[in-house]
């Protein structure tokens, strides 16, 4: 679940509150999905999950759609 990330930044990103254990830390789910994107052949992009810099304390909720959206088509 995304309970540590209570602040909706935009349609695809959540942020951790300052008092959350996830504040100022890398989100493992976002990081792993980013790396899976590389395994699938995606390069860095200017925004979203494949951005070359993933901000601390942020979860990219569109991770599955961005990485696996076209998989199997």
CHARMM internal coordinates of N, CA and C (Angstrom, degrees):
IC EDIT
DIST 1 N 1 CA 1.4332
DIST 1 CA 1 C 1.5337
ANGL 1 N 1 CA 1 C 109.50
DIST 1 C 2 N 1.2943
ANGL 1 CA 1 C 2 N 116.35
DIHE 1 N 1 CA 1 C 2 N 173.10
DIST 2 N 2 CA 1.4629
ANGL 1 C 2 N 2 CA 121.78
DIHE 1 CA 1 C 2 N 2 CA -176.70
DIST 2 CA 2 C 1.5250
ANGL 2 N 2 CA 2 C 112.09
DIHE 1 C 2 N 2 CA 2 C -108.52
DIST 2 C 3 N 1.3239
ANGL 2 CA 2 C 3 N 118.44
DIHE 2 N 2 CA 2 C 3 N 27.06
DIST 3 N 3 CA 1.4613
ANGL 2 C 3 N 3 CA 121.86
DIHE 2 CA 2 C 3 N 3 CA -173.11
DIST 3 CA 3 C 1.5369
ANGL 3 N 3 CA 3 C 112.82
DIHE 2 C 3 N 3 CA 3 C -58.29
DIST 3 C 4 N 1.3228
ANGL 3 CA 3 C 4 N 118.12
DIHE 3 N 3 CA 3 C 4 N -30.52
DIST 4 N 4 CA 1.4659
ANGL 3 C 4 N 4 CA 120.64
DIHE 3 CA 3 C 4 N 4 CA 179.80
DIST 4 CA 4 C 1.5186
ANGL 4 N 4 CA 4 C 112.16
DIHE 3 C 4 N 4 CA 4 C -72.36
DIST 4 C 5 N 1.3286
ANGL 4 CA 4 C 5 N 116.68
DIHE 4 N 4 CA 4 C 5 N -17.37
DIST 5 N 5 CA 1.4592
ANGL 4 C 5 N 5 CA 122.51
DIHE 4 CA 4 C 5 N 5 CA -174.91
DIST 5 CA 5 C 1.5277
ANGL 5 N 5 CA 5 C 108.80
DIHE 4 C 5 N 5 CA 5 C -113.82
DIST 5 C 6 N 1.3298
ANGL 5 CA 5 C 6 N 116.39
DIHE 5 N 5 CA 5 C 6 N 86.32
DIST 6 N 6 CA 1.4595
ANGL 5 C 6 N 6 CA 122.03
DIHE 5 CA 5 C 6 N 6 CA -171.09
DIST 6 CA 6 C 1.5222
ANGL 6 N 6 CA 6 C 114.25
DIHE 5 C 6 N 6 CA 6 C -93.60
DIST 6 C 7 N 1.3126
ANGL 6 CA 6 C 7 N 118.65
DIHE 6 N 6 CA 6 C 7 N -9.45
DIST 7 N 7 CA 1.4653
ANGL 6 C 7 N 7 CA 121.79
DIHE 6 CA 6 C 7 N 7 CA -175.40
DIST 7 CA 7 C 1.5306
ANGL 7 N 7 CA 7 C 109.37
DIHE 6 C 7 N 7 CA 7 C -104.33
DIST 7 C 8 N 1.3309
ANGL 7 CA 7 C 8 N 116.45
DIHE 7 N 7 CA 7 C 8 N 119.51
DIST 8 N 8 CA 1.4657
ANGL 7 C 8 N 8 CA 121.36
DIHE 7 CA 7 C 8 N 8 CA 177.81
DIST 8 CA 8 C 1.5286
ANGL 8 N 8 CA 8 C 108.51
DIHE 7 C 8 N 8 CA 8 C -81.53
DIST 8 C 9 N 1.3286
ANGL 8 CA 8 C 9 N 117.58
DIHE 8 N 8 CA 8 C 9 N 113.83
DIST 9 N 9 CA 1.4649
ANGL 8 C 9 N 9 CA 121.38
DIHE 8 CA 8 C 9 N 9 CA 179.63
DIST 9 CA 9 C 1.5177
ANGL 9 N 9 CA 9 C 111.64
DIHE 8 C 9 N 9 CA 9 C -82.84
DIST 9 C 10 N 1.3155
ANGL 9 CA 9 C 10 N 115.97
DIHE 9 N 9 CA 9 C 10 N -45.70
DIST 10 N 10 CA 1.4514
ANGL 9 C 10 N 10 CA 122.79
DIHE 9 CA 9 C 10 N 10 CA 177.29
DIST 10 CA 10 C 1.5268
ANGL 10 N 10 CA 10 C 107.05
DIHE 9 C 10 N 10 CA 10 C -157.16
DIST 10 C 11 N 1.3014
ANGL 10 CA 10 C 11 N 117.49
DIHE 10 N 10 CA 10 C 11 N -168.16
DIST 11 N 11 CA 1.4633
ANGL 10 C 11 N 11 CA 120.57
DIHE 10 CA 10 C 11 N 11 CA -176.09
DIST 11 CA 11 C 1.5249
ANGL 11 N 11 CA 11 C 112.86
DIHE 10 C 11 N 11 CA 11 C -63.87
DIST 11 C 12 N 1.3281
ANGL 11 CA 11 C 12 N 117.12
DIHE 11 N 11 CA 11 C 12 N -19.72
DIST 12 N 12 CA 1.4612
ANGL 11 C 12 N 12 CA 120.09
DIHE 11 CA 11 C 12 N 12 CA -173.19
DIST 12 CA 12 C 1.5191
ANGL 12 N 12 CA 12 C 114.83
DIHE 11 C 12 N 12 CA 12 C -124.46
DIST 12 C 13 N 1.3089
ANGL 12 CA 12 C 13 N 119.10
DIHE 12 N 12 CA 12 C 13 N 4.63
DIST 13 N 13 CA 1.4615
ANGL 12 C 13 N 13 CA 120.80
DIHE 12 CA 12 C 13 N 13 CA -176.10
DIST 13 CA 13 C 1.5245
ANGL 13 N 13 CA 13 C 111.79
DIHE 12 C 13 N 13 CA 13 C -137.64
DIST 13 C 14 N 1.3260
ANGL 13 CA 13 C 14 N 114.61
DIHE 13 N 13 CA 13 C 14 N 140.52
DIST 14 N 14 CA 1.4606
ANGL 13 C 14 N 14 CA 122.69
DIHE 13 CA 13 C 14 N 14 CA 174.49
DIST 14 CA 14 C 1.5153
ANGL 14 N 14 CA 14 C 108.30
DIHE 13 C 14 N 14 CA 14 C -120.04
DIST 14 C 15 N 1.3281
ANGL 14 CA 14 C 15 N 116.75
DIHE 14 N 14 CA 14 C 15 N 150.42
DIST 15 N 15 CA 1.4620
ANGL 14 C 15 N 15 CA 121.22
DIHE 14 CA 14 C 15 N 15 CA 177.42
DIST 15 CA 15 C 1.5256
ANGL 15 N 15 CA 15 C 109.26
DIHE 14 C 15 N 15 CA 15 C -123.47
DIST 15 C 16 N 1.3188
ANGL 15 CA 15 C 16 N 115.60
DIHE 15 N 15 CA 15 C 16 N 152.61
DIST 16 N 16 CA 1.4543
ANGL 15 C 16 N 16 CA 121.72
DIHE 15 CA 15 C 16 N 16 CA 177.18
DIST 16 CA 16 C 1.5277
ANGL 16 N 16 CA 16 C 109.91
DIHE 15 C 16 N 16 CA 16 C -84.26
DIST 16 C 17 N 1.3491
ANGL 16 CA 16 C 17 N 116.21
DIHE 16 N 16 CA 16 C 17 N 141.48
DIST 17 N 17 CA 1.4650
ANGL 16 C 17 N 17 CA 120.26
DIHE 16 CA 16 C 17 N 17 CA 171.63
DIST 17 CA 17 C 1.5189
ANGL 17 N 17 CA 17 C 109.26
DIHE 16 C 17 N 17 CA 17 C -62.72
DIST 17 C 18 N 1.3294
ANGL 17 CA 17 C 18 N 116.58
DIHE 17 N 17 CA 17 C 18 N 159.74
DIST 18 N 18 CA 1.4649
ANGL 17 C 18 N 18 CA 120.99
DIHE 17 CA 17 C 18 N 18 CA -179.65
DIST 18 CA 18 C 1.5212
ANGL 18 N 18 CA 18 C 112.68
DIHE 17 C 18 N 18 CA 18 C -60.47
DIST 18 C 19 N 1.3240
ANGL 18 CA 18 C 19 N 118.03
DIHE 18 N 18 CA 18 C 19 N -31.02
DIST 19 N 19 CA 1.4567
ANGL 18 C 19 N 19 CA 121.12
DIHE 18 CA 18 C 19 N 19 CA -178.77
DIST 19 CA 19 C 1.5335
ANGL 19 N 19 CA 19 C 113.08
DIHE 18 C 19 N 19 CA 19 C -93.08
DIST 19 C 20 N 1.3219
ANGL 19 CA 19 C 20 N 117.79
DIHE 19 N 19 CA 19 C 20 N 4.60
DIST 20 N 20 CA 1.4597
ANGL 19 C 20 N 20 CA 122.55
DIHE 19 CA 19 C 20 N 20 CA 179.07
DIST 20 CA 20 C 1.5301
ANGL 20 N 20 CA 20 C 110.39
DIHE 19 C 20 N 20 CA 20 C -78.42
DIST 20 C 21 N 1.3318
ANGL 20 CA 20 C 21 N 117.69
DIHE 20 N 20 CA 20 C 21 N 147.61
DIST 21 N 21 CA 1.4653
ANGL 20 C 21 N 21 CA 120.27
DIHE 20 CA 20 C 21 N 21 CA 175.28
DIST 21 CA 21 C 1.5290
ANGL 21 N 21 CA 21 C 112.78
DIHE 20 C 21 N 21 CA 21 C -61.88
DIST 21 C 22 N 1.3294
ANGL 21 CA 21 C 22 N 116.78
DIHE 21 N 21 CA 21 C 22 N -19.45
DIST 22 N 22 CA 1.4618
ANGL 21 C 22 N 22 CA 121.07
DIHE 21 CA 21 C 22 N 22 CA -178.79
DIST 22 CA 22 C 1.5280
ANGL 22 N 22 CA 22 C 113.23
DIHE 21 C 22 N 22 CA 22 C -88.18
DIST 22 C 23 N 1.3277
ANGL 22 CA 22 C 23 N 117.32
DIHE 22 N 22 CA 22 C 23 N -7.03
DIST 23 N 23 CA 1.4711
ANGL 22 C 23 N 23 CA 120.54
DIHE 22 CA 22 C 23 N 23 CA -178.52
DIST 23 CA 23 C 1.5267
ANGL 23 N 23 CA 23 C 110.11
DIHE 22 C 23 N 23 CA 23 C -62.30
DIST 23 C 24 N 1.3203
ANGL 23 CA 23 C 24 N 115.29
DIHE 23 N 23 CA 23 C 24 N 135.04
DIST 24 N 24 CA 1.4655
ANGL 23 C 24 N 24 CA 123.42
DIHE 23 CA 23 C 24 N 24 CA 177.46
DIST 24 CA 24 C 1.5187
ANGL 24 N 24 CA 24 C 113.63
DIHE 23 C 24 N 24 CA 24 C 57.48
DIST 24 C 25 N 1.3287
ANGL 24 CA 24 C 25 N 116.23
DIHE 24 N 24 CA 24 C 25 N 30.44
DIST 25 N 25 CA 1.4608
ANGL 24 C 25 N 25 CA 121.73
DIHE 24 CA 24 C 25 N 25 CA 176.31
DIST 25 CA 25 C 1.5246
ANGL 25 N 25 CA 25 C 108.62
DIHE 24 C 25 N 25 CA 25 C -128.43
DIST 25 C 26 N 1.3172
ANGL 25 CA 25 C 26 N 115.24
DIHE 25 N 25 CA 25 C 26 N 153.61
DIST 26 N 26 CA 1.4580
ANGL 25 C 26 N 26 CA 120.31
DIHE 25 CA 25 C 26 N 26 CA 176.69
DIST 26 CA 26 C 1.5243
ANGL 26 N 26 CA 26 C 108.88
DIHE 25 C 26 N 26 CA 26 C -71.14
DIST 26 C 27 N 1.3152
ANGL 26 CA 26 C 27 N 116.93
DIHE 26 N 26 CA 26 C 27 N 137.33
DIST 27 N 27 CA 1.4584
ANGL 26 C 27 N 27 CA 121.62
DIHE 26 CA 26 C 27 N 27 CA 176.73
DIST 27 CA 27 C 1.5206
ANGL 27 N 27 CA 27 C 108.82
DIHE 26 C 27 N 27 CA 27 C -85.05
DIST 27 C 28 N 1.3252
ANGL 27 CA 27 C 28 N 116.72
DIHE 27 N 27 CA 27 C 28 N 117.55
DIST 28 N 28 CA 1.4577
ANGL 27 C 28 N 28 CA 121.37
DIHE 27 CA 27 C 28 N 28 CA -176.06
DIST 28 CA 28 C 1.5254
ANGL 28 N 28 CA 28 C 111.89
DIHE 27 C 28 N 28 CA 28 C -61.59
DIST 28 C 29 N 1.3344
ANGL 28 CA 28 C 29 N 117.80
DIHE 28 N 28 CA 28 C 29 N -42.92
DIST 29 N 29 CA 1.4620
ANGL 28 C 29 N 29 CA 119.96
DIHE 28 CA 28 C 29 N 29 CA -179.67
DIST 29 CA 29 C 1.5278
ANGL 29 N 29 CA 29 C 110.96
DIHE 28 C 29 N 29 CA 29 C -59.98
DIST 29 C 30 N 1.3184
ANGL 29 CA 29 C 30 N 117.21
DIHE 29 N 29 CA 29 C 30 N -47.13
DIST 30 N 30 CA 1.4636
ANGL 29 C 30 N 30 CA 121.02
DIHE 29 CA 29 C 30 N 30 CA 179.61
DIST 30 CA 30 C 1.5278
ANGL 30 N 30 CA 30 C 110.76
DIHE 29 C 30 N 30 CA 30 C -62.72
DIST 30 C 31 N 1.3262
ANGL 30 CA 30 C 31 N 116.91
DIHE 30 N 30 CA 30 C 31 N -42.35
DIST 31 N 31 CA 1.4648
ANGL 30 C 31 N 31 CA 121.23
DIHE 30 CA 30 C 31 N 31 CA -179.21
DIST 31 CA 31 C 1.5269
ANGL 31 N 31 CA 31 C 111.51
DIHE 30 C 31 N 31 CA 31 C -63.81
DIST 31 C 32 N 1.3287
ANGL 31 CA 31 C 32 N 116.80
DIHE 31 N 31 CA 31 C 32 N -45.59
DIST 32 N 32 CA 1.4660
ANGL 31 C 32 N 32 CA 120.48
DIHE 31 CA 31 C 32 N 32 CA -179.91
DIST 32 CA 32 C 1.5222
ANGL 32 N 32 CA 32 C 110.74
DIHE 31 C 32 N 32 CA 32 C -64.59
DIST 32 C 33 N 1.3246
ANGL 32 CA 32 C 33 N 117.27
DIHE 32 N 32 CA 32 C 33 N -42.93
DIST 33 N 33 CA 1.4652
ANGL 32 C 33 N 33 CA 119.80
DIHE 32 CA 32 C 33 N 33 CA 178.39
DIST 33 CA 33 C 1.5288
ANGL 33 N 33 CA 33 C 111.35
DIHE 32 C 33 N 33 CA 33 C -63.96
DIST 33 C 34 N 1.3242
ANGL 33 CA 33 C 34 N 117.00
DIHE 33 N 33 CA 33 C 34 N -37.22
DIST 34 N 34 CA 1.4670
ANGL 33 C 34 N 34 CA 121.35
DIHE 33 CA 33 C 34 N 34 CA 175.88
DIST 34 CA 34 C 1.5322
ANGL 34 N 34 CA 34 C 110.06
DIHE 33 C 34 N 34 CA 34 C -59.77
DIST 34 C 35 N 1.3279
ANGL 34 CA 34 C 35 N 115.79
DIHE 34 N 34 CA 34 C 35 N -46.37
DIST 35 N 35 CA 1.4657
ANGL 34 C 35 N 35 CA 119.77
DIHE 34 CA 34 C 35 N 35 CA -179.13
DIST 35 CA 35 C 1.5234
ANGL 35 N 35 CA 35 C 111.78
DIHE 34 C 35 N 35 CA 35 C -68.36
DIST 35 C 36 N 1.3372
ANGL 35 CA 35 C 36 N 117.89
DIHE 35 N 35 CA 35 C 36 N -35.79
DIST 36 N 36 CA 1.4636
ANGL 35 C 36 N 36 CA 120.58
DIHE 35 CA 35 C 36 N 36 CA 173.85
DIST 36 CA 36 C 1.5251
ANGL 36 N 36 CA 36 C 110.09
DIHE 35 C 36 N 36 CA 36 C -61.11
DIST 36 C 37 N 1.3142
ANGL 36 CA 36 C 37 N 116.69
DIHE 36 N 36 CA 36 C 37 N -36.25
DIST 37 N 37 CA 1.4586
ANGL 36 C 37 N 37 CA 120.52
DIHE 36 CA 36 C 37 N 37 CA 175.97
DIST 37 CA 37 C 1.5210
ANGL 37 N 37 CA 37 C 111.57
DIHE 36 C 37 N 37 CA 37 C -57.17
DIST 37 C 38 N 1.3371
ANGL 37 CA 37 C 38 N 116.72
DIHE 37 N 37 CA 37 C 38 N -41.64
DIST 38 N 38 CA 1.4704
ANGL 37 C 38 N 38 CA 120.11
DIHE 37 CA 37 C 38 N 38 CA 176.94
DIST 38 CA 38 C 1.5254
ANGL 38 N 38 CA 38 C 111.06
DIHE 37 C 38 N 38 CA 38 C -64.81
DIST 38 C 39 N 1.3330
ANGL 38 CA 38 C 39 N 116.69
DIHE 38 N 38 CA 38 C 39 N -41.29
DIST 39 N 39 CA 1.4680
ANGL 38 C 39 N 39 CA 120.81
DIHE 38 CA 38 C 39 N 39 CA 178.34
DIST 39 CA 39 C 1.5255
ANGL 39 N 39 CA 39 C 110.47
DIHE 38 C 39 N 39 CA 39 C -59.16
DIST 39 C 40 N 1.3248
ANGL 39 CA 39 C 40 N 116.26
DIHE 39 N 39 CA 39 C 40 N -36.22
DIST 40 N 40 CA 1.4618
ANGL 39 C 40 N 40 CA 120.82
DIHE 39 CA 39 C 40 N 40 CA 179.31
DIST 40 CA 40 C 1.5296
ANGL 40 N 40 CA 40 C 113.24
DIHE 39 C 40 N 40 CA 40 C -81.46
DIST 40 C 41 N 1.3353
ANGL 40 CA 40 C 41 N 116.62
DIHE 40 N 40 CA 40 C 41 N -0.67
DIST 41 N 41 CA 1.4621
ANGL 40 C 41 N 41 CA 119.97
DIHE 40 CA 40 C 41 N 41 CA 174.86
DIST 41 CA 41 C 1.5096
ANGL 41 N 41 CA 41 C 116.52
DIHE 40 C 41 N 41 CA 41 C 101.75
DIST 41 C 42 N 1.3192
ANGL 41 CA 41 C 42 N 118.11
DIHE 41 N 41 CA 41 C 42 N 4.29
DIST 42 N 42 CA 1.4587
ANGL 41 C 42 N 42 CA 120.84
DIHE 41 CA 41 C 42 N 42 CA 179.48
DIST 42 CA 42 C 1.5320
ANGL 42 N 42 CA 42 C 110.49
DIHE 41 C 42 N 42 CA 42 C -80.14
DIST 42 C 43 N 1.3146
ANGL 42 CA 42 C 43 N 116.43
DIHE 42 N 42 CA 42 C 43 N 140.31
DIST 43 N 43 CA 1.4603
ANGL 42 C 43 N 43 CA 122.62
DIHE 42 CA 42 C 43 N 43 CA 173.87
DIST 43 CA 43 C 1.5225
ANGL 43 N 43 CA 43 C 109.14
DIHE 42 C 43 N 43 CA 43 C -95.16
DIST 43 C 44 N 1.3265
ANGL 43 CA 43 C 44 N 115.85
DIHE 43 N 43 CA 43 C 44 N 174.23
DIST 44 N 44 CA 1.4604
ANGL 43 C 44 N 44 CA 119.77
DIHE 43 CA 43 C 44 N 44 CA 176.12
DIST 44 CA 44 C 1.5212
ANGL 44 N 44 CA 44 C 109.74
DIHE 43 C 44 N 44 CA 44 C -64.56
DIST 44 C 45 N 1.3280
ANGL 44 CA 44 C 45 N 114.94
DIHE 44 N 44 CA 44 C 45 N 148.15
DIST 45 N 45 CA 1.4597
ANGL 44 C 45 N 45 CA 122.44
DIHE 44 CA 44 C 45 N 45 CA 179.27
DIST 45 CA 45 C 1.5244
ANGL 45 N 45 CA 45 C 108.53
DIHE 44 C 45 N 45 CA 45 C -122.97
DIST 45 C 46 N 1.3141
ANGL 45 CA 45 C 46 N 116.42
DIHE 45 N 45 CA 45 C 46 N 175.64
DIST 46 N 46 CA 1.4606
ANGL 45 C 46 N 46 CA 121.53
DIHE 45 CA 45 C 46 N 46 CA -178.80
DIST 46 CA 46 C 1.5225
ANGL 46 N 46 CA 46 C 112.92
DIHE 45 C 46 N 46 CA 46 C -80.44
DIST 46 C 47 N 1.3242
ANGL 46 CA 46 C 47 N 118.18
DIHE 46 N 46 CA 46 C 47 N -13.16
DIST 47 N 47 CA 1.4641
ANGL 46 C 47 N 47 CA 120.78
DIHE 46 CA 46 C 47 N 47 CA -178.21
DIST 47 CA 47 C 1.5177
ANGL 47 N 47 CA 47 C 109.37
DIHE 46 C 47 N 47 CA 47 C -158.86
DIST 47 C 48 N 1.3122
ANGL 47 CA 47 C 48 N 115.78
DIHE 47 N 47 CA 47 C 48 N 172.27
DIST 48 N 48 CA 1.4575
ANGL 47 C 48 N 48 CA 121.40
DIHE 47 CA 47 C 48 N 48 CA 175.05
DIST 48 CA 48 C 1.5136
ANGL 48 N 48 CA 48 C 113.27
DIHE 47 C 48 N 48 CA 48 C 77.37
DIST 48 C 49 N 1.3023
ANGL 48 CA 48 C 49 N 114.67
DIHE 48 N 48 CA 48 C 49 N -161.20
DIST 49 N 49 CA 1.4574
ANGL 48 C 49 N 49 CA 121.57
DIHE 48 CA 48 C 49 N 49 CA -176.04
DIST 49 CA 49 C 1.5205
ANGL 49 N 49 CA 49 C 112.57
DIHE 48 C 49 N 49 CA 49 C -58.69
DIST 49 C 50 N 1.2994
ANGL 49 CA 49 C 50 N 119.09
DIHE 49 N 49 CA 49 C 50 N -36.16
DIST 50 N 50 CA 1.4588
ANGL 49 C 50 N 50 CA 122.07
DIHE 49 CA 49 C 50 N 50 CA -176.60
DIST 50 CA 50 C 1.5258
ANGL 50 N 50 CA 50 C 112.92
DIHE 49 C 50 N 50 CA 50 C -92.70
DIST 50 C 51 N 1.3186
ANGL 50 CA 50 C 51 N 117.49
DIHE 50 N 50 CA 50 C 51 N 15.02
DIST 51 N 51 CA 1.4635
ANGL 50 C 51 N 51 CA 121.76
DIHE 50 CA 50 C 51 N 51 CA 173.06
DIST 51 CA 51 C 1.5292
ANGL 51 N 51 CA 51 C 107.99
DIHE 50 C 51 N 51 CA 51 C -56.53
DIST 51 C 52 N 1.3148
ANGL 51 CA 51 C 52 N 117.41
DIHE 51 N 51 CA 51 C 52 N 144.73
DIST 52 N 52 CA 1.4717
ANGL 51 C 52 N 52 CA 119.24
DIHE 51 CA 51 C 52 N 52 CA -178.72
DIST 52 CA 52 C 1.5247
ANGL 52 N 52 CA 52 C 112.62
DIHE 51 C 52 N 52 CA 52 C -73.33
DIST 52 C 53 N 1.3176
ANGL 52 CA 52 C 53 N 117.82
DIHE 52 N 52 CA 52 C 53 N -12.13
DIST 53 N 53 CA 1.4599
ANGL 52 C 53 N 53 CA 121.87
DIHE 52 CA 52 C 53 N 53 CA 177.06
DIST 53 CA 53 C 1.5244
ANGL 53 N 53 CA 53 C 108.58
DIHE 52 C 53 N 53 CA 53 C -133.04
DIST 53 C 54 N 1.3326
ANGL 53 CA 53 C 54 N 116.45
DIHE 53 N 53 CA 53 C 54 N 112.82
DIST 54 N 54 CA 1.4581
ANGL 53 C 54 N 54 CA 121.02
DIHE 53 CA 53 C 54 N 54 CA 178.58
DIST 54 CA 54 C 1.5257
ANGL 54 N 54 CA 54 C 108.01
DIHE 53 C 54 N 54 CA 54 C -94.13
DIST 54 C 55 N 1.3306
ANGL 54 CA 54 C 55 N 118.26
DIHE 54 N 54 CA 54 C 55 N 121.50
DIST 55 N 55 CA 1.4610
ANGL 54 C 55 N 55 CA 120.78
DIHE 54 CA 54 C 55 N 55 CA -176.96
DIST 55 CA 55 C 1.5363
ANGL 55 N 55 CA 55 C 112.52
DIHE 54 C 55 N 55 CA 55 C -68.31
DIST 55 C 56 N 1.3208
ANGL 55 CA 55 C 56 N 115.75
DIHE 55 N 55 CA 55 C 56 N 145.85
DIST 56 N 56 CA 1.4563
ANGL 55 C 56 N 56 CA 121.25
DIHE 55 CA 55 C 56 N 56 CA 178.27
DIST 56 CA 56 C 1.5216
ANGL 56 N 56 CA 56 C 110.13
DIHE 55 C 56 N 56 CA 56 C -69.57
DIST 56 C 57 N 1.3225
ANGL 56 CA 56 C 57 N 116.22
DIHE 56 N 56 CA 56 C 57 N 147.48
DIST 57 N 57 CA 1.4542
ANGL 56 C 57 N 57 CA 121.04
DIHE 56 CA 56 C 57 N 57 CA 177.87
DIST 57 CA 57 C 1.5150
ANGL 57 N 57 CA 57 C 114.26
DIHE 56 C 57 N 57 CA 57 C 72.65
DIST 57 C 58 N 1.3320
ANGL 57 CA 57 C 58 N 116.94
DIHE 57 N 57 CA 57 C 58 N 18.61
DIST 58 N 58 CA 1.4622
ANGL 57 C 58 N 58 CA 121.37
DIHE 57 CA 57 C 58 N 58 CA -177.19
DIST 58 CA 58 C 1.5185
ANGL 58 N 58 CA 58 C 110.32
DIHE 57 C 58 N 58 CA 58 C -127.21
DIST 58 C 59 N 1.3339
ANGL 58 CA 58 C 59 N 115.72
DIHE 58 N 58 CA 58 C 59 N 136.37
DIST 59 N 59 CA 1.4687
ANGL 58 C 59 N 59 CA 121.52
DIHE 58 CA 58 C 59 N 59 CA 174.37
DIST 59 CA 59 C 1.5102
ANGL 59 N 59 CA 59 C 107.83
DIHE 58 C 59 N 59 CA 59 C -112.08
DIST 59 C 60 N 1.3155
ANGL 59 CA 59 C 60 N 115.38
DIHE 59 N 59 CA 59 C 60 N 128.18
DIST 60 N 60 CA 1.4662
ANGL 59 C 60 N 60 CA 121.10
DIHE 59 CA 59 C 60 N 60 CA 175.62
DIST 60 CA 60 C 1.5204
ANGL 60 N 60 CA 60 C 107.17
DIHE 59 C 60 N 60 CA 60 C -87.81
DIST 60 C 61 N 1.3236
ANGL 60 CA 60 C 61 N 117.90
DIHE 60 N 60 CA 60 C 61 N 105.23
DIST 61 N 61 CA 1.4594
ANGL 60 C 61 N 61 CA 122.09
DIHE 60 CA 60 C 61 N 61 CA -175.03
DIST 61 CA 61 C 1.5176
ANGL 61 N 61 CA 61 C 113.20
DIHE 60 C 61 N 61 CA 61 C -75.89
DIST 61 C 62 N 1.2964
ANGL 61 CA 61 C 62 N 117.79
DIHE 61 N 61 CA 61 C 62 N -14.04
DIST 62 N 62 CA 1.4615
ANGL 61 C 62 N 62 CA 120.82
DIHE 61 CA 61 C 62 N 62 CA 179.63
DIST 62 CA 62 C 1.5187
ANGL 62 N 62 CA 62 C 111.17
DIHE 61 C 62 N 62 CA 62 C -89.81
DIST 62 C 63 N 1.3226
ANGL 62 CA 62 C 63 N 117.38
DIHE 62 N 62 CA 62 C 63 N 12.30
DIST 63 N 63 CA 1.4512
ANGL 62 C 63 N 63 CA 121.95
DIHE 62 CA 62 C 63 N 63 CA -174.26
DIST 63 CA 63 C 1.5236
ANGL 63 N 63 CA 63 C 112.60
DIHE 62 C 63 N 63 CA 63 C -51.78
DIST 63 C 64 N 1.3013
ANGL 63 CA 63 C 64 N 118.49
DIHE 63 N 63 CA 63 C 64 N -51.84
DIST 64 N 64 CA 1.4637
ANGL 63 C 64 N 64 CA 121.16
DIHE 63 CA 63 C 64 N 64 CA -177.03
DIST 64 CA 64 C 1.5127
ANGL 64 N 64 CA 64 C 111.09
DIHE 63 C 64 N 64 CA 64 C -62.73
DIST 64 C 65 N 1.3205
ANGL 64 CA 64 C 65 N 117.44
DIHE 64 N 64 CA 64 C 65 N -45.86
DIST 65 N 65 CA 1.4621
ANGL 64 C 65 N 65 CA 120.40
DIHE 64 CA 64 C 65 N 65 CA -179.53
DIST 65 CA 65 C 1.5158
ANGL 65 N 65 CA 65 C 111.80
DIHE 64 C 65 N 65 CA 65 C -63.75
DIST 65 C 66 N 1.3217
ANGL 65 CA 65 C 66 N 117.51
DIHE 65 N 65 CA 65 C 66 N -42.45
DIST 66 N 66 CA 1.4583
ANGL 65 C 66 N 66 CA 120.64
DIHE 65 CA 65 C 66 N 66 CA -177.10
DIST 66 CA 66 C 1.5201
ANGL 66 N 66 CA 66 C 111.76
DIHE 65 C 66 N 66 CA 66 C -67.30
DIST 66 C 67 N 1.3293
ANGL 66 CA 66 C 67 N 117.85
DIHE 66 N 66 CA 66 C 67 N -43.06
DIST 67 N 67 CA 1.4690
ANGL 66 C 67 N 67 CA 120.67
DIHE 66 CA 66 C 67 N 67 CA -175.80
DIST 67 CA 67 C 1.5128
ANGL 67 N 67 CA 67 C 111.66
DIHE 66 C 67 N 67 CA 67 C -81.90
DIST 67 C 68 N 1.3241
ANGL 67 CA 67 C 68 N 117.65
DIHE 67 N 67 CA 67 C 68 N -44.81
DIST 68 N 68 CA 1.4538
ANGL 67 C 68 N 68 CA 120.52
DIHE 67 CA 67 C 68 N 68 CA -173.00
DIST 68 CA 68 C 1.5217
ANGL 68 N 68 CA 68 C 114.01
DIHE 67 C 68 N 68 CA 68 C -106.05
DIST 68 C 69 N 1.3154
ANGL 68 CA 68 C 69 N 118.16
DIHE 68 N 68 CA 68 C 69 N 7.02
DIST 69 N 69 CA 1.4590
ANGL 68 C 69 N 69 CA 121.38
DIHE 68 CA 68 C 69 N 69 CA -177.15
DIST 69 CA 69 C 1.5088
ANGL 69 N 69 CA 69 C 114.30
DIHE 68 C 69 N 69 CA 69 C -56.02
DIST 69 C 70 N 1.3127
ANGL 69 CA 69 C 70 N 117.80
DIHE 69 N 69 CA 69 C 70 N -41.54
DIST 70 N 70 CA 1.4618
ANGL 69 C 70 N 70 CA 121.27
DIHE 69 CA 69 C 70 N 70 CA -178.58
DIST 70 CA 70 C 1.5127
ANGL 70 N 70 CA 70 C 113.20
DIHE 69 C 70 N 70 CA 70 C -101.09
DIST 70 C 71 N 1.3210
ANGL 70 CA 70 C 71 N 116.89
DIHE 70 N 70 CA 70 C 71 N 2.55
DIST 71 N 71 CA 1.4659
ANGL 70 C 71 N 71 CA 120.82
DIHE 70 CA 70 C 71 N 71 CA -177.74
DIST 71 CA 71 C 1.5234
ANGL 71 N 71 CA 71 C 111.31
DIHE 70 C 71 N 71 CA 71 C -67.27
DIST 71 C 72 N 1.2909
ANGL 71 CA 71 C 72 N 116.44
DIHE 71 N 71 CA 71 C 72 N 131.26
DIST 72 N 72 CA 1.4509
ANGL 71 C 72 N 72 CA 121.63
DIHE 71 CA 71 C 72 N 72 CA 176.79
DIST 72 CA 72 C 1.5103
ANGL 72 N 72 CA 72 C 114.07
DIHE 71 C 72 N 72 CA 72 C 86.79
DIST 72 C 73 N 1.3283
ANGL 72 CA 72 C 73 N 117.39
DIHE 72 N 72 CA 72 C 73 N 3.53
DIST 73 N 73 CA 1.4706
ANGL 72 C 73 N 73 CA 119.07
DIHE 72 CA 72 C 73 N 73 CA 179.35
DIST 73 CA 73 C 1.5133
ANGL 73 N 73 CA 73 C 110.16
DIHE 72 C 73 N 73 CA 73 C -84.77
END
COOR INIT
IC SEED 1 N 1 CA 1 C
IC BUILD
